[in-house]
């Protein structure tokens, strides 16, 4: 059964940021797709679809690895 989760992240400012987050979150086990809506200077929206629920810790670690972005919570 597929799940869709939304997370808020800070620090993203451009398409390059979105691509880095998409790539890194996409490597997490069970992730089928990642969409990023960049809000420069605010909280960007990261939508993840996949086979399982991700933990906040997993997403926070992936955001940090992608470029020091910070998980602000769930949307």
C-alpha positions in Angstrom: 0.0 0.0 0.0 1.5 3.3 -1.0 1.7 6.2 1.4 2.1 10.0 0.8 3.7 12.2 3.4 4.5 15.9 3.5 7.4 17.5 5.3 8.4 21.2 5.7 12.1 22.1 5.3 14.1 25.3 5.6 17.2 26.5 3.8 16.1 25.6 0.2 16.4 28.6 -2.2 16.5 27.2 -5.7 16.1 24.3 -8.1 19.6 23.0 -7.3 18.5 22.7 -3.6 15.3 20.9 -4.7 17.3 18.5 -6.9 19.7 17.7 -4.0 16.8 17.0 -1.6 15.0 14.9 -4.2 18.1 12.8 -4.9 18.9 12.3 -1.2 15.4 11.6 0.1 14.9 9.3 -2.9 17.6 7.0 -1.7 15.7 6.2 1.5 14.3 2.6 1.6 10.8 2.3 0.3 10.6 5.8 -1.4 9.0 5.8 -4.8 8.9 9.5 -5.5 9.8 12.9 -4.2 8.4 16.3 -5.1 9.9 19.6 -3.7 8.1 22.9 -3.8 10.8 25.5 -3.0 9.8 28.5 -0.9 12.9 30.7 -0.7 13.3 32.3 2.7 10.4 30.2 4.1 9.4 26.6 4.6 9.6 24.5 1.4 7.3 21.5 1.0 8.7 18.0 0.4 6.1 15.4 -0.7 7.2 11.8 -0.5 5.4 8.8 -1.9 6.5 5.3 -1.1 5.8 1.9 0.3 6.2 2.8 3.9 6.0 5.7 6.4 9.3 7.5 6.9 10.4 8.7 10.3 11.3 12.4 11.0 14.8 11.2 11.9 15.3 9.6 8.4 14.0 12.7 6.6 16.1 15.1 8.8 19.3 13.1 8.1 18.6 13.0 4.4 18.0 16.8 4.3 21.2 17.4 6.2 23.1 15.2 3.9 21.6 16.9 0.8 23.1 20.3 1.9 22.4 21.2 5.5 18.7 21.7 5.0 16.6 21.5 8.2 13.4 19.6 8.8 10.8 22.1 10.2 8.1 19.4 10.8 5.3 17.7 9.0 2.9 19.5 6.7 
